[in-house]
Structures are given as structure tokens and as C-alpha cells.
Amino acid sequence: MKKFKNAKALNEEKKRLKMRRAELEKAIKYDWRDVKDSLKPNNIAGQVFSGMAGEKDAENKTGSGVLSEMAARFASKLAGKAEDKLKDKFGKWFKK
């Protein structure tokens, strides 16, 4: 624990700590928002299928875009339904 010689030094340290706390809380808020966005089922499905489509296109330059588009739409709808179910379950948990 740091010892202070006078009240002015103590107040300056309090001010510095409050500013640091505000900066850290802001950083946590942005990080948490990024985590929530990256864990949405729609985003996960999109990343998976875009990665798969990218690998397919790199392997062979064929016209399989329609199939991958259909698969992506299916996965998006499936992920949306899963997201709705998760929201309902979490809602029930937090209401208790």
C-alpha cells in the first residue's frame, strides 16, 4: 500500500485511479460487445460457410456458388432458430 504525505497527493491518486477505472470499464464494454457479436449463431454460421466456400473456390474454380449459397441460407435459418431458443432459455433462467 502506498503511503501519502498529504491530502493533495491522496486526491491526485484517487483521480488517477478513477480515470484508469473508467478507461478499463470502457475497454471491457467494447471487448464484451465484440465477444457477443462473434458468438451470435448467424455470425458463426456465416464464418463457417464462408470459410468452406473459400476453400472450395480455391481448390477448383467451378460454379458451385449456388449450392454454397443455399447451404449458407439454410445454416443461417437454422442458426436463427437456435438463437431464438437460446434467448428463450436464458430468459427463463434469468426470470427465476
Secondary structure, DSSP 4 states (H G I P E B T S, - for coil): ----SSHHHHHHHHHHHHHHHHHHHHHHHHHHHHHHHHTSHHHHHHHHHHHHHHHHHHH---STHHHHHHHHHHHHHHHHHHHHHHHHHHHHHHH-
